[in-house]
Amino acid sequence: MKESVLRYHPRLPELGRIEVPRSEIAYQPHELHTHLLHFDQPVYLLNSPNGLGTWIPSQTTSEDQLTQTLIGALPVQSPSLLGDPRFCQSHGTRYAYHAGAMANGIASEELVIALGKQGILASFGAAGLVPSRIESAIQKIQQALPDGSYAFNLIHSPSEPALEIGAVERYLQCGVRCVEASAFLDLTASIVRYRVAGLHQTNGGVKITNRVIAKVSRTEVARKFLEPAPEKYLKYCLEKEWITQEQANLAAHVPMADDLTVEADSGGHTDNRPLVILLPIMLKLRDEIQASRPYSTRIGVGGGLGTPEAVMGAFAMGAAYVVTGSVNQACYEAGASEHTRRLLAQAEMADVTMAPAADMFEMGVQLQVLRRGTMFPMRAQNFMSCTVDMILLTKSLPKNVIRLRNRYFVNLLLKFGSRQKLSFWSVILNK
Ligand SMILES: Cc1cc2nc3c(=O)[nH]c(=O)nc-3n(C[C@H](O)[C@H](O)[C@H](O)COP(=O)(O)O)c2cc1C
């Protein structure tokens, strides 16, 4: 690990007898409670004839001192001290905390703005929205957060590349300076364009104007974001006049991503990987790739972080920042219905399941959804089976349907087809 991610208050006084200003000691339960909520100051525990007391040292001096027995101390625990401070500097936030994108505006303008005002980075859920809707979100968020502590989701769109190209164009035109790049299986010209079009030469260095937070769950994809942009995409971007020659040269000196979110088992699209295994693997990978380079991509983690304990655990394991998703869906500001919020509030750990994804249905992709109180997973699975059966059992299909079938449904069949169906399928393909 390149730097310490947990920074505690450095020194506490020795246990034993100490002099304490009488007016600064709290004995009453409600006073103790107030003291204990001062996470950003050390709180000392005193044993006195009046019972347990707490003391928060102030800068003032007092004549009226009491001799007390110091029995313990609670170090500074401010959330703003957790994680990598470079994350906060880079994104202009108070906390090393990121609220991940949630499609169709579930991570709404209101959510992004409310969190941004509290010094927390949040990504607008642009996936699945029409361009005009995304543009109005950009305007609204930029007006409310002129300092730029917000991000927009750039979701990889393999079946409709125009969506990805269009989103990058819009983000560049509107001056969106941070994207959360997700669902990428490989780099694309669009993400390289966004990154490299924001590079500028400074005195002896490279200024990065377009920040990329890449969200990944596989090492092969992580590797691409930890390295500089590949030559072939730079060439393509130059031909298209999306970037200048100077920017193409500068690209060799920076990684594709400033931040890499390692996504463990999470709500939404997920590879169901365990956080405790995935995070150390990615930290090691980062260190191997970037050991001899003058930069270090910060590694954050998301997936299953729904409680303070889980967040603390992620920081203790070396995460530079943490990412949440599902828990934010329950906020008033989220673009979710009251009904959804109520279902989520009742959900327990085992109340989720995998179901076919609406946005990548043809590719056989599954995502994690709520099971309790909804028929969605059963219906989606049923629809998937019907679709597979229909395709397999229809013998004389029109040409365009055959092309669709061969192009889009192969993965799905490999995943869901029984051996019998697959042999039937191979007969059809060989015809
Ligand atoms: C309803 C829902 C929709 C999501 N949509 C997206 C999305 O469009 N783009 C994206 O990058 N991540 C999306 N995510 C993932 C979140 O940004 C985040 O990485 C993940 O939810 C973190 O795991 P957790 O849900 O266990 O907290 C979605 C998550 C949920 C729950």
The ligand as an SDF file (V2000), in Angstrom:
LIG
                    3D

 31 33  0  0  0  0  0  0  0  0999 V2000
  -30.8230    0.3910   -8.6550 C   0  0  0  0  0  0  0  0  0  0  0  0
  -29.3730    0.5030   -9.0220 C   0  0  0  0  0  0  0  0  0  0  0  0
  -29.0260    1.0120  -10.2540 C   0  0  0  0  0  0  0  0  0  0  0  0
  -27.6730    1.1380  -10.6070 C   0  0  0  0  0  0  0  0  0  0  0  0
  -27.3610    1.6740  -11.8180 N   0  0  0  0  0  0  0  0  0  0  0  0
  -26.0530    1.8950  -12.1310 C   0  0  0  0  0  0  0  0  0  0  0  0
  -25.6910    2.5520  -13.3390 C   0  0  0  0  0  0  0  0  0  0  0  0
  -26.5250    2.9220  -14.1490 O   0  0  0  0  0  0  0  0  0  0  0  0
  -24.3810    2.7770  -13.5730 N   0  0  0  0  0  0  0  0  0  0  0  0
  -23.4030    2.3910  -12.6970 C   0  0  0  0  0  0  0  0  0  0  0  0
  -22.2350    2.6410  -12.9360 O   0  0  0  0  0  0  0  0  0  0  0  0
  -23.7160    1.7580  -11.5360 N   0  0  0  0  0  0  0  0  0  0  0  0
  -25.0150    1.5120  -11.2340 C   0  0  0  0  0  0  0  0  0  0  0  0
  -25.3290    0.9150  -10.0450 N   0  0  0  0  0  0  0  0  0  0  0  0
  -24.2410    0.4950   -9.1140 C   0  0  0  0  0  0  0  0  0  0  0  0
  -23.9670    1.5810   -8.0730 C   0  0  0  0  0  0  0  0  0  0  0  0
  -23.4360    2.7470   -8.6550 O   0  0  0  0  0  0  0  0  0  0  0  0
  -22.9470    1.0890   -7.0350 C   0  0  0  0  0  0  0  0  0  0  0  0
  -21.7190    0.8330   -7.6640 O   0  0  0  0  0  0  0  0  0  0  0  0
  -23.4180   -0.1790   -6.3300 C   0  0  0  0  0  0  0  0  0  0  0  0
  -24.7950   -0.1070   -6.0960 O   0  0  0  0  0  0  0  0  0  0  0  0
  -22.6720   -0.3220   -5.0040 C   0  0  0  0  0  0  0  0  0  0  0  0
  -23.0720   -1.5040   -4.3490 O   0  0  0  0  0  0  0  0  0  0  0  0
  -24.2700   -1.5750   -3.2640 P   0  0  0  0  0  0  0  0  0  0  0  0
  -25.5410   -1.4880   -4.0310 O   0  0  0  0  0  0  0  0  0  0  0  0
  -24.0890   -2.9010   -2.6340 O   0  0  0  0  0  0  0  0  0  0  0  0
  -24.0960   -0.4120   -2.3290 O   0  0  0  0  0  0  0  0  0  0  0  0
  -26.6760    0.7430   -9.6920 C   0  0  0  0  0  0  0  0  0  0  0  0
  -27.0410    0.2370   -8.4450 C   0  0  0  0  0  0  0  0  0  0  0  0
  -28.3620    0.1160   -8.1000 C   0  0  0  0  0  0  0  0  0  0  0  0
  -28.7350   -0.4290   -6.7410 C   0  0  0  0  0  0  0  0  0  0  0  0
  1  2  1  0
  2  3  1  0
  2 30  2  0
  3  4  2  0
  4  5  1  0
  4 28  1  0
  5  6  2  0
  6  7  1  0
  6 13  1  0
  7  8  2  0
  7  9  1  0
  9 10  1  0
 10 11  2  0
 10 12  1  0
 12 13  2  0
 13 14  1  0
 14 15  1  0
 14 28  1  0
 15 16  1  0
 16 17  1  0
 16 18  1  0
 18 19  1  0
 18 20  1  0
 20 21  1  0
 20 22  1  0
 22 23  1  0
 23 24  1  0
 24 25  2  0
 24 26  1  0
 24 27  1  0
 28 29  2  0
 29 30  1  0
 30 31  1  0
M  END
$$$$
